[in-house]
Amino acid sequence: MTVRTRFAPSPTGSLHIGGARTAIFNWLFARHAGGEFILRIEDTDRTRSTEESIQEITQAMEWLGLDWDEGPFRQSDRLDIYQKLANELLESGKAYKCYVTPEELGEKRKEAQNTGEVLRYKREWAKVNEGVDNPYAIRLQTPDEGTIEVQDLLRGTVTFDAKEVDDFVILKRDGFPTYNFAVVVDDATMKITHVIRGDDHLINTPRQVLIYNALSYEIPKIAHVSMILGSDNKRLSKRHGATSVVAYKDRGYLPEAIINFLSRLGWSYGDQEIFSKTELIEKFTLDNVGKSAAVFNEEKLDWLNGWYIRNKPPQEIAQLVIPILKEKGLEVELDEKLIKIIKELSQRAKTLLDITNTINYFYTEEIEYEEKAKNKFLKAENKPVLQDLVDKLSNLSNFNMDETHKVFDRVMEERELKLGKIAQPVRVALTGGTVSPGIFEVMDILGKDEVLKRLNAAIYVIPNEESSN
C-alpha cells in the first residue's frame, strides 16, 4: 500500500500557523513512508473563498518547501462527482430530500434558543414546502440509536452517541456539497490512506464515518493532533501576534526555521531541537506526537531563526536581504562589502529584519547621530582622542584589522585609557549609535577613506573645551 496524505485548506485567508503545522505533519509522514502528498483546496464556501487566498496558500507552501505530488485539486471543479454520489444515496434510500428552507430552520433555531434548548432536526420537517419545482437539500438518514466509533491513531477508540447526530445535509439546495460530504468523497476517491488533522475536526468525524459507511468506502486511518496554544495557554489567535506564514516571512523568518519550529510543536525526538529537513523526514512518526496541546513560544522561534541565520553562508543571507533593502530604497549589490556586513550583523540577528534595520550606516553618505549617544560620547574630552586616531590611522599603508588594532593599542597606552573609552566614541562617530559589530570589523568594512571621513565629521561637531564650559 502506498501511503497517501493530504493537506486540504479552505481558501478564506492566509495559511495560518496551525494549518502550516498540519501540512508539515502530513508532508513528513508521506515522505518518511516514501508515499505521496496531495494538495486539495476546499473552496465550496462560495461566500468566503477567494482566488487571492488560494495564491497566498500555494505560495506559502512553496516558500516552506512543502512540495506536493498531486494537485492542487479544487472542490469547485468536482461538483458533478458530489452531486452524482448524493443522488445515488437518495436513490438507495440512505438519504432523502429536505424542502425546509434555511430561513425556516433559522426561526426554529431561535425558538429553541429562547427556551434554552438545542435545536434537534425532525424528519417530518423535510416534507414542508414539498413540490415538484421547489428547491431541496439532500440529507443523510442517520441511525436513531447505537454508537459511532472512531479509531484514532493518537487517541484510540473514540465513541459518540448516534442520537447526538441529526440527519444532516450532504448536498445543499444550490447543488454544492457540505464540508463533511465533500471531504469524505475527496479522501475516498483520491485514495487517501492517512488523514492527519487538528483535533477541532474530531467533532466532524462521526458524521464522516456515517458517510463512509453509506457509500461503502473504506475509512482511512485518522489522527487528530492537539491544538496550538498561545503563551497564555489559550488557543493561538491574532491576539497573540502574527499567525500566518506570510506574516512570519515578511518579518524576516527563514522557511527552515519555521519548518523546524512547527515540526517540534507536538512532536519530539529526544532532546534534539534542531533538525534539517532530511532529518525530519527520517525521524518523523506519529509515535512521537503528543496528545497534549503544544504552546507556541515565539522566543524559541527567534532563537531558532537566529541559529539558522548564523549558520547559513553569508552569501545566501545577503541574497535574501537584498530585495528587502531595495524595497526600503537602499540600492546594494551582492559584493564583498555586503557579504562582510552580513557576516558581522548575522551574529546578533534573530530575523532578517534585524539585519536590514541596522545596515544603513554602512551605506549612508552622512551619519545621523542618536541624540543620547551623541551627548554622551561626542563631547569635548574625547575630541583629542579622536584627532589622535585620525592622525595615526592616516599614516597606515595597510588598513586592516591587525594594523588598526595596533593603532588603538598605541593610543590606549599613550593616553592610559581602556578600549571602551576609545571604542564607544569611535562607534558613535562611525555608526551614529552605540550598538554595532566589533569596532575593528566595522572599520574594516568601511575602509580607510570612509573611516577618516566619518571621524573627521564627528570631530567637527564636537565643541571645544572652552565652548563646552
C-alpha positions as CSV (number, residue, x, y, z in Angstrom):
1,M,0.0,0.0,0.0
2,T,1.3,3.4,-1.0
3,V,0.8,5.9,1.8
4,R,-1.1,9.0,0.6
5,T,-1.7,12.0,2.8
6,R,-3.3,15.3,2.0
7,F,-3.5,18.9,3.1
8,A,-6.8,20.5,2.4
9,P,-7.0,24.2,3.4
10,S,-10.1,26.4,2.9
11,P,-9.0,29.5,0.9
12,T,-10.7,32.0,3.2
13,G,-7.5,33.7,4.2
14,S,-3.7,33.2,4.5
15,L,-2.1,29.9,5.5
16,H,-2.1,30.2,9.3
17,I,0.4,28.6,11.7
18,G,-1.9,25.8,12.7
19,G,-2.7,24.9,9.1
20,A,1.0,25.0,8.3
21,R,1.8,22.5,11.0
22,T,-0.9,20.2,9.8
23,A,0.6,20.4,6.3
24,I,4.1,19.7,7.6
25,F,3.0,16.7,9.6
26,N,1.2,15.2,6.6
27,W,4.1,16.0,4.3
28,L,6.7,14.5,6.7
29,F,4.5,11.4,7.2
30,A,4.2,10.8,3.5
31,R,7.9,11.5,2.8
32,H,9.0,9.3,5.7
33,A,7.0,6.4,4.2
34,G,8.1,7.1,0.6
35,G,4.5,7.9,-0.1
36,E,2.6,10.7,-1.8
37,F,1.4,14.1,-0.6
38,I,-1.7,15.7,-2.2
39,L,-2.8,19.3,-2.0
40,R,-6.5,20.0,-2.2
41,I,-8.3,23.3,-2.0
42,E,-11.7,23.1,-0.2
43,D,-13.3,26.1,-1.9
44,T,-17.0,25.2,-1.8
45,D,-17.7,28.1,0.6
46,R,-18.5,30.5,-2.2
47,T,-19.1,33.5,0.1
48,R,-15.7,33.4,1.7
49,S,-13.3,31.6,-0.7
50,T,-11.1,33.8,-2.8
51,E,-8.6,33.4,-5.6
52,E,-6.2,35.6,-3.7
53,S,-6.2,33.2,-0.7
54,I,-5.5,30.3,-3.0
55,Q,-2.5,32.0,-4.4
56,E,-1.3,33.0,-0.9
57,I,-1.7,29.4,0.4
58,T,0.2,27.8,-2.5
59,Q,2.9,30.4,-2.4
60,A,3.4,29.9,1.3
61,M,3.6,26.1,0.8
62,E,6.2,26.7,-1.9
63,W,8.2,29.0,0.3
64,L,8.2,26.4,3.1
65,G,9.4,23.8,0.6
66,L,6.3,21.6,1.0
67,D,6.1,20.1,-2.5
68,W,3.1,18.1,-3.4
69,D,2.8,15.2,-5.8
70,E,-0.7,15.8,-7.0
71,G,-2.9,18.9,-7.1
72,P,-3.8,21.4,-6.2
73,F,-7.3,20.0,-6.7
74,R,-10.3,22.3,-6.3
75,Q,-13.6,21.1,-4.9
76,S,-15.4,23.6,-7.0
77,D,-14.2,21.6,-10.1
78,R,-15.6,18.4,-8.7
79,L,-19.3,19.3,-8.2
80,D,-20.6,16.7,-10.6
81,I,-18.9,13.9,-8.5
82,Y,-20.6,15.1,-5.3
83,Q,-24.0,15.5,-7.0
84,K,-23.8,12.1,-8.6
85,L,-22.9,10.3,-5.3
86,A,-25.5,12.3,-3.3
87,N,-28.2,11.2,-5.8
88,E,-27.1,7.6,-5.6
89,L,-27.6,7.8,-1.8
90,L,-31.0,9.4,-2.5
91,E,-32.0,6.5,-4.8
92,S,-30.8,3.9,-2.4
93,G,-33.0,5.3,0.4
94,K,-29.9,6.2,2.6
95,A,-30.6,9.9,2.0
96,Y,-33.8,11.9,1.4
97,K,-34.9,15.3,0.0
98,C,-35.5,18.1,2.5
99,Y,-37.6,21.1,1.4
100,V,-37.4,23.1,4.6
101,T,-35.7,26.5,3.9
102,P,-32.7,27.8,5.7
103,E,-34.9,30.7,6.9
104,E,-37.4,28.4,8.4
105,L,-34.7,26.5,10.2
106,G,-33.3,29.8,11.4
107,E,-36.6,30.6,13.0
108,K,-36.8,27.2,14.6
109,R,-33.3,27.6,16.0
110,K,-34.3,31.0,17.5
111,E,-37.3,29.4,19.2
112,A,-35.1,26.6,20.6
113,Q,-32.6,29.2,21.9
114,N,-35.3,31.2,23.6
115,T,-36.4,28.2,25.5
116,G,-32.8,27.2,26.4
117,E,-32.9,24.1,24.1
118,V,-30.7,22.8,21.4
119,L,-32.3,22.5,18.0
120,R,-32.9,18.9,17.0
121,Y,-33.9,18.4,13.4
122,K,-37.1,16.4,12.9
123,R,-37.6,14.3,9.8
124,E,-41.2,15.4,9.3
125,W,-39.8,18.9,8.5
126,A,-38.4,17.5,5.3
127,K,-41.8,17.5,3.6
128,V,-42.6,21.1,4.3
129,N,-42.8,23.1,1.0
130,E,-42.6,19.8,-0.9
131,G,-43.2,20.4,-4.6
132,V,-42.0,19.2,-8.0
133,D,-40.3,22.5,-8.8
134,N,-39.3,23.5,-5.3
135,P,-35.6,23.5,-4.3
136,Y,-34.4,20.9,-1.8
137,A,-31.3,19.8,0.0
138,I,-30.3,16.2,0.4
139,R,-29.9,14.9,4.0
140,L,-28.3,11.7,5.1
141,Q,-30.5,9.4,7.2
142,T,-28.6,8.7,10.4
143,P,-29.2,5.9,13.0
144,D,-31.6,6.7,15.8
145,E,-29.7,4.6,18.3
146,G,-26.4,2.9,19.0
147,T,-22.9,4.4,18.9
148,I,-20.5,5.6,16.3
149,E,-16.9,4.6,16.9
150,V,-13.9,6.4,15.6
151,Q,-10.5,4.7,15.6
152,D,-7.9,7.4,16.2
153,L,-4.2,6.7,15.8
154,L,-3.3,9.1,18.7
155,R,-6.4,8.8,20.9
156,G,-7.5,5.2,20.4
157,T,-11.2,4.4,20.2
158,V,-13.5,7.5,20.5
159,T,-17.2,6.7,20.9
160,F,-20.1,9.0,20.0
161,D,-23.8,8.5,20.8
162,A,-25.6,8.2,17.5
163,K,-28.6,10.0,18.9
164,E,-26.5,13.2,19.1
165,V,-26.1,13.2,15.3
166,D,-29.1,14.5,13.5
167,D,-29.9,13.8,9.9
168,F,-27.6,16.3,8.2
169,V,-27.3,17.9,4.9
170,I,-24.8,16.4,2.4
171,L,-25.9,18.4,-0.7
172,K,-27.2,22.0,-0.3
173,R,-30.1,23.5,-2.2
174,D,-27.6,25.2,-4.6
175,G,-26.0,21.9,-5.6
176,F,-22.9,22.4,-3.6
177,P,-21.7,19.8,-1.1
178,T,-21.4,20.4,2.6
179,Y,-17.9,20.2,4.1
180,N,-18.3,16.7,5.6
181,F,-19.6,15.1,2.4
182,A,-17.0,16.7,0.1
183,V,-14.2,15.7,2.5
184,V,-15.3,12.0,2.6
185,V,-15.8,11.8,-1.2
186,D,-12.5,13.5,-1.9
187,D,-10.5,11.4,0.5
188,A,-12.0,8.2,-0.8
189,T,-11.8,9.0,-4.5
190,M,-8.2,10.3,-4.1
191,K,-7.3,7.1,-2.2
192,I,-6.1,9.0,0.9
193,T,-4.7,6.4,3.4
194,H,-4.0,8.6,6.3
195,V,-5.8,11.8,7.5
196,I,-3.7,13.9,9.9
197,R,-5.6,17.0,11.1
198,G,-6.3,19.2,14.0
199,D,-8.5,18.0,16.9
200,D,-11.0,20.6,16.1
201,H,-12.1,18.2,13.4
202,L,-12.8,15.4,15.8
203,I,-16.4,16.6,16.2
204,N,-16.9,16.2,12.4
205,T,-15.6,12.6,12.4
206,P,-18.8,10.7,13.4
207,R,-20.7,12.4,10.5
208,Q,-17.9,11.4,8.2
209,V,-17.9,7.8,9.4
210,L,-21.6,7.6,8.6
211,I,-20.9,8.9,5.1
212,Y,-18.1,6.4,4.6
213,N,-20.4,3.6,5.6
214,A,-23.3,4.9,3.5
215,L,-21.1,5.0,0.4
216,S,-19.4,1.7,1.3
217,Y,-16.0,3.4,1.3
218,E,-13.1,2.2,3.4
219,I,-12.3,4.6,6.3
220,P,-8.7,5.9,6.2
221,K,-6.5,5.9,9.2
222,I,-7.2,9.1,11.2
223,A,-5.0,11.0,13.6
224,H,-6.3,14.2,15.4
225,V,-3.4,16.4,16.5
226,S,-3.9,18.6,19.6
227,M,-4.3,22.3,19.0
228,I,-1.6,25.0,19.3
229,L,-1.9,27.4,22.3
230,G,-0.5,30.9,22.8
231,S,1.7,31.8,25.7
232,D,-1.4,32.4,27.8
233,N,-2.5,28.7,27.2
234,K,-5.4,29.9,25.1
235,R,-6.0,28.8,21.5
236,L,-3.5,30.6,19.2
237,S,-5.2,33.5,17.5
238,K,-4.5,37.0,16.2
239,R,-4.3,38.4,19.7
240,H,-1.0,36.5,20.2
241,G,0.6,38.4,17.2
242,A,1.3,37.2,13.7
243,T,-0.4,33.9,13.0
244,S,0.1,33.5,9.2
245,V,3.1,32.0,7.4
246,V,3.2,35.1,5.1
247,A,3.4,37.4,8.2
248,Y,6.4,35.5,9.5
249,K,8.1,35.5,6.1
250,D,7.6,39.3,5.9
251,R,9.0,39.7,9.4
252,G,12.3,38.1,8.3
253,Y,12.0,34.5,9.3
254,L,13.6,31.7,7.3
255,P,11.5,28.7,6.0
256,E,13.9,26.3,7.5
257,A,13.3,27.8,11.0
258,I,9.5,27.8,10.6
259,I,9.6,24.1,9.4
260,N,11.9,23.1,12.3
261,F,9.9,25.1,14.9
262,L,6.4,23.9,13.8
263,S,7.6,20.3,13.5
264,R,8.5,20.4,17.2
265,L,5.1,21.7,18.2
266,G,3.5,18.5,19.4
267,W,6.3,16.2,18.1
268,S,9.6,15.3,19.7
269,Y,12.7,13.2,19.2
270,G,14.6,13.0,22.5
271,D,16.1,16.3,23.5
272,Q,17.1,17.3,19.9
273,E,15.9,20.8,18.9
274,I,17.5,21.5,15.6
275,F,16.6,19.3,12.6
276,S,17.4,19.5,8.9
277,K,14.5,18.6,6.6
278,T,16.3,15.4,5.8
279,E,16.5,14.5,9.5
280,L,12.8,15.4,10.0
281,I,11.8,13.1,7.1
282,E,14.0,10.3,8.5
283,K,12.8,10.6,12.1
284,F,9.1,11.7,11.9
285,T,6.5,9.2,13.0
286,L,3.2,9.6,14.8
287,D,4.5,7.5,17.7
288,N,6.3,10.7,19.0
289,V,3.3,13.0,18.5
290,G,2.0,14.0,21.9
291,K,-1.7,14.2,23.0
292,S,-1.4,17.4,24.9
293,A,-1.6,20.9,23.4
294,A,1.6,22.5,22.2
295,V,2.5,26.0,23.3
296,F,3.7,28.5,20.7
297,N,6.8,30.1,22.1
298,E,8.0,33.0,19.9
299,E,11.2,33.4,21.9
300,K,12.1,29.9,21.0
301,L,11.3,30.6,17.3
302,D,13.5,33.7,17.5
303,W,16.4,31.7,18.9
304,L,15.9,29.0,16.2
305,N,15.7,31.5,13.4
306,G,18.9,33.3,14.7
307,W,20.7,29.9,14.7
308,Y,19.7,29.3,11.0
309,I,20.8,32.9,10.1
310,R,24.2,32.4,11.7
311,N,24.7,29.0,10.2
312,K,23.8,29.9,6.6
313,P,26.6,31.0,4.3
314,P,26.7,34.9,4.4
315,Q,26.2,35.0,0.7
316,E,22.8,33.2,1.0
317,I,21.7,35.6,3.7
318,A,22.9,38.5,1.5
319,Q,20.7,37.3,-1.4
320,L,17.7,37.2,0.9
321,V,18.2,40.7,2.3
322,I,18.9,42.5,-1.0
323,P,15.2,42.5,-2.0
324,I,14.2,43.8,1.4
325,L,16.8,46.6,1.3
326,K,15.7,47.6,-2.2
327,E,12.1,47.9,-1.0
328,K,13.4,50.3,1.6
329,G,15.1,52.3,-1.1
330,L,18.7,51.2,-0.4
331,E,20.4,50.0,-3.6
332,V,23.0,47.4,-2.8
333,E,24.8,44.7,-4.7
334,L,26.0,41.3,-3.9
335,D,29.6,42.1,-3.4
336,E,32.4,41.6,-0.9
337,K,31.3,44.5,1.2
338,L,27.8,43.3,1.6
339,I,28.9,39.8,2.5
340,K,31.3,41.1,5.1
341,I,28.5,43.2,6.6
342,I,26.1,40.2,6.7
343,K,28.8,38.0,8.3
344,E,29.0,40.5,11.2
345,L,25.4,41.5,11.6
346,S,24.2,37.9,11.5
347,Q,25.9,37.2,14.8
348,R,23.3,39.1,16.7
349,A,20.3,38.9,14.4
350,K,17.2,37.0,15.2
351,T,15.5,37.8,11.9
352,L,16.4,39.2,8.5
353,L,14.8,42.5,9.5
354,D,17.3,42.8,12.4
355,I,19.9,42.9,9.7
356,T,18.1,45.2,7.3
357,N,17.1,47.6,10.0
358,T,20.7,48.1,11.2
359,I,22.6,48.0,7.9
360,N,22.0,51.6,6.8
361,Y,25.1,53.2,8.4
362,F,27.3,51.1,6.2
363,Y,26.0,52.8,3.1
364,T,24.9,56.3,4.2
365,E,26.7,59.4,2.9
366,E,26.1,61.2,6.1
367,I,25.8,59.7,9.6
368,E,22.8,60.7,11.8
369,Y,23.8,60.5,15.4
370,E,21.4,59.3,18.1
371,E,20.9,62.2,20.4
372,K,21.6,60.3,23.6
373,A,24.7,58.7,22.1
374,K,26.0,62.0,20.7
375,N,25.6,63.8,24.0
376,K,27.4,61.0,25.9
377,F,30.3,60.2,23.7
378,L,30.9,63.1,21.2
379,K,32.0,65.5,23.8
380,A,35.0,67.8,24.2
381,E,37.1,65.5,26.3
382,N,37.1,62.9,23.5
383,K,38.0,65.3,20.7
384,P,41.8,65.0,21.2
385,V,41.5,61.2,21.3
386,L,39.6,61.1,18.0
387,Q,42.1,63.5,16.4
388,D,45.0,61.3,17.6
389,L,43.3,58.3,16.0
390,V,42.8,60.2,12.7
391,D,46.5,61.2,12.6
392,K,47.7,57.7,13.3
393,L,45.2,55.9,11.0
394,S,46.0,58.3,8.2
395,N,49.6,57.1,8.2
396,L,48.6,53.4,7.7
397,S,49.6,52.0,4.4
398,N,47.8,48.7,5.1
399,F,44.4,49.5,6.5
400,N,43.4,46.1,8.0
401,M,42.2,44.9,11.4
402,D,45.6,44.0,12.7
403,E,47.0,47.4,11.9
404,T,44.0,49.4,13.2
405,H,44.1,47.3,16.4
406,K,47.8,48.3,16.8
407,V,46.9,52.0,16.4
408,F,44.2,51.7,19.1
409,D,46.8,49.9,21.4
410,R,49.2,52.8,21.0
411,V,46.6,55.4,21.7
412,M,45.4,53.5,24.8
413,E,49.0,53.1,26.0
414,E,50.0,56.8,25.4
415,R,46.8,58.2,27.0
416,E,46.4,55.5,29.6
417,L,42.9,54.7,28.5
418,K,40.9,51.4,28.3
419,L,39.5,50.2,25.0
420,G,35.9,51.1,26.0
421,K,36.9,54.8,26.5
422,I,38.0,54.9,22.9
423,A,35.8,52.4,21.1
424,Q,32.4,53.9,22.1
425,P,33.2,57.4,20.8
426,V,34.6,55.9,17.6
427,R,31.5,53.6,17.3
428,V,29.1,56.6,17.6
429,A,31.3,58.5,15.1
430,L,31.2,55.7,12.5
431,T,27.6,54.3,13.0
432,G,25.7,57.0,14.8
433,G,24.8,54.8,17.7
434,T,26.3,52.6,20.5
435,V,25.4,49.2,19.1
436,S,27.3,47.6,16.2
437,P,29.6,44.7,15.4
438,G,33.1,44.9,16.7
439,I,34.7,48.3,16.1
440,F,37.6,46.8,14.1
441,E,35.2,44.8,11.9
442,V,33.2,47.9,11.2
443,M,36.3,49.9,10.3
444,D,37.5,47.0,8.0
445,I,34.1,47.0,6.2
446,L,34.0,50.8,5.8
447,G,37.6,51.2,4.6
448,K,40.2,53.8,5.3
449,D,38.8,56.7,3.4
450,E,35.3,56.4,4.9
451,V,36.6,55.8,8.4
452,L,38.7,59.0,8.3
453,K,35.8,60.9,6.7
454,R,33.4,59.9,9.5
455,L,35.9,60.5,12.3
456,N,36.7,64.0,11.0
457,A,32.9,64.7,10.7
458,A,32.5,63.7,14.3
459,I,35.5,65.9,15.4
460,Y,33.9,68.8,13.6
461,V,30.6,68.5,15.6
462,I,32.3,68.2,19.0
463,P,32.5,71.5,20.8
464,N,35.9,72.7,22.0
465,E,36.7,72.5,25.7
466,E,36.2,76.3,26.2
467,S,32.8,76.4,24.4
468,S,31.5,73.4,26.4
469,N,32.0,75.2,29.7
